[in-house]
Amino acid sequence: MNLTKSKKRISDHGEVFTPAWLVDAMLNLVKDETERIDSRFLEPACGSGNFLIQILQRKLAAVEMKYGKSDFERRHYALLSVMCIYGIELLPDNILECRANLLEIFTSYLDLDQTDDLYHAAFNVLSQNLIQGDAITMRTHDSHPVTFAEWGYLGKGKFQRRDFRLDALTQSSAYSEEGSLFAHLGKHEIFTPTKTYPPATIADLGKTAKEAIV
């Protein structure tokens, strides 16, 4: 794999991609988490997805091992795996590649085509979870605060979405420090979603993506 795209991009953005062997070695340091279906990972400079690709592959292997005998559970927990992967990337071509790479892995695992609601649901989720922006300023490419969707699987084919601002999540870590004015606050008071959505099915999530494309 080529670890650079151009000298100009290295000069302008310090862009150098991590080789697969090093990604694998680093993920093995948290191996149990990479193989837990609902563990959440955020790559703040995700590039075209070198880390996120391997994380998704490990999660899908866990889905196959645990739910491979039930097509219904396999499909829903595979989508949950995608839902738990997040990325921020400064350059527009990289974020598009990252979304495409993860969608390809997901659709290949489940042998989906573009007529399947699950294909469109995954497209929708990746559009929400992989954001073009700056992880340092925590702003999107069009200067809005980076906001991530927290997805949860409620069972019986229903998913729950709540949105959180990244700057609020990172700043709240200071609130719980001993001696802080906010040390007495519970997590439910610190982590307040900016928006909560009604439970949705794969068909609901797929319909949202189709409407956005149209």
FENDADA-V921076 format. One record per pair of residues at least 4 apart in sequence whose C-alpha atoms are under 8 Angstrom apart, sorted by the first residue. I is the first residue (numbers start at 1). GAP is how many residues later the second one is. D is the distance in Angstrom with one decimal. If there is no record, write none. Layout:
i=I gap=GAP d=D
i=I gap=GAP d=D
This chain:
i=1 gap=18 d=7.5
i=3 gap=13 d=5.7
i=3 gap=14 d=4.7
i=3 gap=15 d=6.8
i=3 gap=16 d=6.8
i=4 gap=6 d=7.5
i=4 gap=11 d=6.8
i=4 gap=12 d=5.2
i=4 gap=13 d=6.2
i=5 gap=4 d=6.9
i=5 gap=10 d=8.0
i=6 gap=4 d=6.5
i=7 gap=4 d=6.1
i=8 gap=4 d=5.9
i=9 gap=4 d=5.5
i=9 gap=5 d=6.6
i=9 gap=6 d=5.8
i=10 gap=4 d=4.2
i=10 gap=5 d=4.6
i=10 gap=6 d=6.6
i=11 gap=4 d=7.8
i=17 gap=30 d=7.3
i=17 gap=33 d=7.6
i=18 gap=4 d=6.7
i=18 gap=5 d=6.5
i=18 gap=32 d=6.9
i=19 gap=4 d=6.3
i=19 gap=31 d=7.8
i=20 gap=4 d=6.1
i=20 gap=30 d=7.0
i=21 gap=4 d=6.3
i=22 gap=4 d=6.1
i=23 gap=4 d=6.1
i=23 gap=27 d=7.2
i=23 gap=28 d=6.0
i=23 gap=31 d=7.8
i=24 gap=4 d=6.1
i=24 gap=30 d=7.4
i=25 gap=4 d=6.9
i=26 gap=4 d=7.6
i=27 gap=4 d=5.9
i=27 gap=7 d=7.0
i=27 gap=28 d=7.8
i=30 gap=4 d=6.5
i=31 gap=4 d=6.4
i=32 gap=4 d=6.4
i=33 gap=6 d=6.1
i=34 gap=5 d=7.1
i=34 gap=21 d=5.8
i=34 gap=24 d=6.2
i=34 gap=25 d=6.4
i=35 gap=20 d=7.9
i=35 gap=23 d=5.5
i=35 gap=24 d=5.1
i=35 gap=26 d=7.7
i=35 gap=27 d=5.9
i=36 gap=23 d=6.3
i=36 gap=26 d=7.0
i=37 gap=22 d=5.2
i=37 gap=23 d=7.6
i=37 gap=25 d=6.6
i=37 gap=26 d=6.8
i=37 gap=40 d=7.4
i=37 gap=43 d=7.2
i=37 gap=44 d=5.4
i=37 gap=47 d=7.9
i=38 gap=42 d=6.8
i=38 gap=43 d=6.3
i=38 gap=46 d=6.1
i=39 gap=45 d=6.4
i=40 gap=44 d=4.6
i=40 gap=45 d=5.8
i=40 gap=46 d=7.6
i=41 gap=43 d=6.5
i=41 gap=44 d=5.2
i=41 gap=45 d=6.0
i=42 gap=43 d=6.3
i=42 gap=44 d=4.5
i=42 gap=45 d=5.4
i=42 gap=46 d=7.9
i=43 gap=8 d=7.5
i=43 gap=9 d=7.4
i=43 gap=43 d=6.3
i=43 gap=44 d=4.7
i=43 gap=45 d=6.4
i=44 gap=43 d=5.7
i=44 gap=44 d=4.8
i=44 gap=45 d=6.8
i=44 gap=91 d=5.6
i=45 gap=42 d=6.9
i=45 gap=43 d=5.5
i=45 gap=44 d=5.0
i=45 gap=45 d=7.3
i=45 gap=90 d=7.2
i=46 gap=4 d=7.3
i=46 gap=5 d=7.2
i=46 gap=6 d=7.4
i=46 gap=41 d=5.5
i=46 gap=42 d=5.9
i=46 gap=43 d=5.5
i=46 gap=49 d=7.7
i=46 gap=52 d=7.6
i=47 gap=42 d=5.9
i=47 gap=44 d=7.8
i=47 gap=47 d=5.2
i=47 gap=48 d=6.5
i=47 gap=51 d=6.8
i=48 gap=46 d=4.8
i=48 gap=47 d=6.1
i=48 gap=48 d=7.6
i=48 gap=49 d=5.2
i=48 gap=50 d=4.1
i=48 gap=51 d=7.9
i=48 gap=53 d=7.5
i=49 gap=4 d=5.6
i=49 gap=48 d=7.7
i=49 gap=49 d=4.8
i=49 gap=50 d=7.9
i=49 gap=52 d=7.2
i=49 gap=53 d=7.6
i=50 gap=4 d=6.8
i=51 gap=4 d=6.3
i=52 gap=4 d=6.1
i=52 gap=33 d=7.0
i=52 gap=35 d=8.0
i=52 gap=50 d=7.6
i=53 gap=4 d=6.2
i=53 gap=48 d=7.2
i=53 gap=49 d=6.1
i=53 gap=52 d=7.7
i=54 gap=4 d=6.2
i=55 gap=4 d=6.2
i=56 gap=4 d=6.0
i=56 gap=25 d=6.7
i=56 gap=26 d=6.8
i=56 gap=29 d=7.6
i=56 gap=46 d=7.5
i=56 gap=49 d=7.9
i=57 gap=4 d=6.2
i=57 gap=48 d=7.4
i=58 gap=4 d=6.4
i=59 gap=4 d=6.3
i=59 gap=19 d=7.9
i=59 gap=22 d=6.0
i=60 gap=4 d=6.2
i=60 gap=18 d=6.1
i=60 gap=21 d=6.9
i=60 gap=49 d=7.8
i=61 gap=4 d=6.2
i=62 gap=4 d=6.2
i=63 gap=4 d=5.5
i=63 gap=5 d=6.7
i=63 gap=11 d=6.4
i=63 gap=14 d=6.4
i=63 gap=15 d=6.2
i=64 gap=4 d=4.3
i=64 gap=10 d=6.9
i=67 gap=4 d=7.7
i=67 gap=6 d=5.9
i=67 gap=7 d=5.1
i=67 gap=10 d=7.9
i=68 gap=5 d=8.0
i=68 gap=6 d=5.7
i=69 gap=5 d=7.7
i=70 gap=4 d=5.9
i=71 gap=4 d=6.1
i=72 gap=4 d=6.4
i=73 gap=4 d=5.9
i=74 gap=4 d=5.9
i=75 gap=4 d=6.4
i=75 gap=35 d=7.2
i=75 gap=43 d=7.9
i=76 gap=4 d=6.3
i=76 gap=81 d=6.7
i=77 gap=4 d=6.2
i=77 gap=76 d=8.0
i=78 gap=4 d=6.7
i=78 gap=28 d=7.6
i=79 gap=4 d=6.2
i=79 gap=39 d=7.9
i=79 gap=43 d=6.6
i=80 gap=4 d=6.4
i=80 gap=71 d=7.6
i=80 gap=72 d=7.3
i=80 gap=73 d=6.8
i=81 gap=4 d=7.1
i=82 gap=24 d=7.8
i=82 gap=40 d=7.2
i=82 gap=43 d=7.4
i=82 gap=44 d=7.4
i=83 gap=42 d=6.3
i=83 gap=43 d=7.6
i=83 gap=46 d=7.3
i=83 gap=67 d=7.8
i=83 gap=68 d=6.0
i=84 gap=66 d=7.8
i=84 gap=67 d=7.1
i=85 gap=44 d=6.9
i=86 gap=43 d=4.9
i=86 gap=44 d=5.6
i=86 gap=62 d=8.0
i=87 gap=42 d=6.4
i=87 gap=43 d=4.6
i=87 gap=44 d=6.2
i=88 gap=7 d=7.8
i=88 gap=42 d=5.9
i=88 gap=43 d=4.9
i=88 gap=44 d=5.8
i=88 gap=45 d=5.9
i=88 gap=46 d=6.9
i=88 gap=47 d=6.3
i=89 gap=5 d=7.0
i=89 gap=6 d=5.8
i=89 gap=41 d=7.8
i=89 gap=42 d=6.4
i=89 gap=43 d=5.0
i=89 gap=44 d=5.6
i=89 gap=45 d=6.7
i=89 gap=46 d=7.6
i=90 gap=4 d=8.0
i=90 gap=5 d=7.8
i=90 gap=42 d=5.5
i=90 gap=43 d=4.9
i=90 gap=44 d=5.5
i=90 gap=51 d=7.4
i=91 gap=4 d=6.6
i=91 gap=41 d=6.8
i=91 gap=42 d=7.9
i=92 gap=4 d=6.4
i=92 gap=40 d=6.3
i=93 gap=4 d=6.2
i=94 gap=4 d=6.1
i=95 gap=4 d=6.2
i=95 gap=35 d=6.9
i=95 gap=36 d=7.0
i=95 gap=37 d=6.2
i=96 gap=4 d=6.2
i=97 gap=4 d=5.9
i=98 gap=4 d=6.3
i=98 gap=32 d=7.8
i=99 gap=4 d=6.1
i=99 gap=24 d=8.0
i=99 gap=27 d=6.0
i=99 gap=28 d=7.3
i=99 gap=31 d=6.8
i=100 gap=4 d=6.0
i=101 gap=4 d=6.4
i=102 gap=4 d=6.2
i=103 gap=4 d=6.0
i=103 gap=19 d=6.9
i=103 gap=20 d=6.8
i=103 gap=23 d=7.7
i=104 gap=4 d=5.9
i=105 gap=4 d=6.2
i=106 gap=4 d=6.5
i=107 gap=4 d=5.5
i=107 gap=5 d=4.9
i=107 gap=6 d=7.2
i=107 gap=12 d=6.7
i=108 gap=4 d=6.6
i=112 gap=4 d=6.4
i=112 gap=6 d=7.7
i=112 gap=7 d=6.4
i=113 gap=6 d=6.8
i=114 gap=5 d=5.9
i=114 gap=6 d=7.2
i=115 gap=4 d=7.4
i=116 gap=4 d=6.9
i=117 gap=4 d=6.1
i=117 gap=85 d=6.4
i=117 gap=86 d=5.5
i=117 gap=88 d=7.9
i=117 gap=89 d=5.0
i=117 gap=90 d=7.4
i=118 gap=4 d=6.1
i=118 gap=84 d=5.9
i=118 gap=85 d=7.2
i=118 gap=88 d=6.4
i=119 gap=4 d=6.2
i=119 gap=87 d=7.3
i=120 gap=4 d=6.1
i=120 gap=85 d=7.3
i=120 gap=86 d=4.4
i=120 gap=87 d=7.4
i=120 gap=89 d=5.7
i=120 gap=90 d=6.7
i=121 gap=4 d=6.3
i=121 gap=81 d=5.9
i=121 gap=82 d=7.3
i=121 gap=83 d=7.9
i=121 gap=84 d=4.7
i=121 gap=85 d=4.0
i=121 gap=86 d=7.6
i=121 gap=87 d=7.9
i=121 gap=88 d=6.6
i=122 gap=4 d=6.1
i=122 gap=84 d=7.6
i=123 gap=4 d=6.2
i=123 gap=83 d=7.9
i=123 gap=86 d=6.8
i=124 gap=4 d=6.5
i=124 gap=81 d=6.7
i=124 gap=82 d=6.9
i=124 gap=84 d=7.1
i=124 gap=85 d=5.0
i=125 gap=4 d=6.0
i=126 gap=4 d=5.6
i=127 gap=4 d=7.2
i=128 gap=20 d=6.8
i=128 gap=21 d=6.7
i=129 gap=19 d=6.2
i=129 gap=20 d=6.7
i=131 gap=9 d=7.1
i=131 gap=15 d=7.7
i=132 gap=8 d=5.9
i=132 gap=9 d=5.8
i=133 gap=5 d=7.2
i=133 gap=6 d=5.7
i=133 gap=7 d=3.8
i=133 gap=8 d=4.6
i=133 gap=9 d=8.0
i=133 gap=13 d=7.4
i=134 gap=4 d=5.5
i=134 gap=5 d=5.7
i=134 gap=6 d=6.2
i=134 gap=7 d=7.2
i=135 gap=4 d=7.1
i=138 gap=7 d=6.1
i=138 gap=8 d=5.5
i=138 gap=28 d=6.7
i=138 gap=29 d=6.3
i=139 gap=4 d=5.2
i=139 gap=5 d=5.3
i=139 gap=6 d=4.5
i=139 gap=7 d=5.1
i=140 gap=4 d=5.2
i=140 gap=5 d=6.1
i=140 gap=6 d=5.5
i=145 gap=20 d=6.7
i=145 gap=21 d=7.5
i=145 gap=22 d=7.6
i=146 gap=19 d=6.0
i=146 gap=20 d=5.7
i=146 gap=21 d=7.5
i=147 gap=16 d=6.5
i=147 gap=17 d=5.5
i=147 gap=18 d=4.3
i=147 gap=19 d=5.7
i=148 gap=15 d=5.6
i=148 gap=16 d=5.5
i=148 gap=17 d=6.4
i=148 gap=18 d=6.8
i=149 gap=12 d=6.2
i=149 gap=13 d=5.6
i=149 gap=14 d=4.4
i=149 gap=15 d=6.4
i=150 gap=11 d=5.6
i=150 gap=12 d=5.1
i=150 gap=13 d=5.9
i=150 gap=14 d=7.3
i=151 gap=8 d=6.8
i=151 gap=9 d=5.6
i=151 gap=10 d=4.7
i=151 gap=11 d=6.7
i=152 gap=7 d=5.6
i=152 gap=8 d=5.1
i=152 gap=9 d=6.6
i=153 gap=4 d=7.8
i=153 gap=5 d=6.3
i=153 gap=6 d=4.6
i=153 gap=7 d=6.3
i=154 gap=4 d=5.4
i=154 gap=5 d=5.5
i=154 gap=6 d=6.7
i=155 gap=4 d=7.5
i=157 gap=44 d=5.8
i=157 gap=45 d=7.3
i=158 gap=41 d=5.8
i=158 gap=42 d=5.3
i=158 gap=43 d=4.9
i=158 gap=44 d=7.6
i=159 gap=40 d=5.4
i=159 gap=41 d=5.2
i=159 gap=42 d=6.2
i=160 gap=37 d=6.7
i=160 gap=38 d=6.6
i=160 gap=39 d=4.8
i=160 gap=40 d=6.5
i=161 gap=35 d=6.2
i=161 gap=36 d=5.5
i=161 gap=37 d=7.4
i=161 gap=38 d=7.3
i=162 gap=31 d=6.0
i=162 gap=32 d=7.5
i=162 gap=33 d=5.8
i=162 gap=34 d=4.4
i=162 gap=35 d=6.2
i=163 gap=30 d=5.3
i=163 gap=31 d=5.5
i=163 gap=32 d=5.2
i=163 gap=33 d=6.5
i=164 gap=4 d=7.5
i=164 gap=5 d=7.3
i=164 gap=27 d=7.8
i=164 gap=28 d=7.2
i=164 gap=29 d=4.8
i=164 gap=30 d=5.6
i=164 gap=31 d=7.5
i=165 gap=4 d=6.5
i=165 gap=28 d=7.7
i=165 gap=29 d=7.1
i=166 gap=4 d=6.2
i=167 gap=4 d=6.0
i=168 gap=4 d=6.0
i=168 gap=23 d=7.7
i=169 gap=4 d=7.1
i=169 gap=22 d=6.7
i=171 gap=4 d=7.4
i=172 gap=4 d=7.3
i=172 gap=18 d=6.3
i=172 gap=19 d=7.6
i=173 gap=4 d=7.3
i=174 gap=6 d=7.5
i=175 gap=5 d=6.0
i=175 gap=6 d=7.2
i=175 gap=7 d=4.8
i=175 gap=8 d=5.6
i=175 gap=10 d=7.8
i=175 gap=15 d=8.0
i=176 gap=4 d=6.7
i=176 gap=6 d=6.3
i=176 gap=7 d=4.4
i=176 gap=8 d=7.4
i=176 gap=9 d=7.4
i=177 gap=6 d=6.0
i=178 gap=5 d=6.1
i=179 gap=4 d=6.6
i=185 gap=4 d=6.1
i=185 gap=5 d=6.8
i=186 gap=4 d=6.6
i=187 gap=4 d=5.8
i=188 gap=4 d=6.8
i=200 gap=4 d=5.6
i=200 gap=5 d=6.6
i=201 gap=4 d=6.4
i=202 gap=4 d=6.0
i=203 gap=4 d=6.0
i=204 gap=4 d=6.4
i=205 gap=4 d=6.6
i=206 gap=4 d=6.3
i=207 gap=4 d=6.2
i=208 gap=4 d=6.3
i=209 gap=4 d=6.3
i=210 gap=4 d=6.3
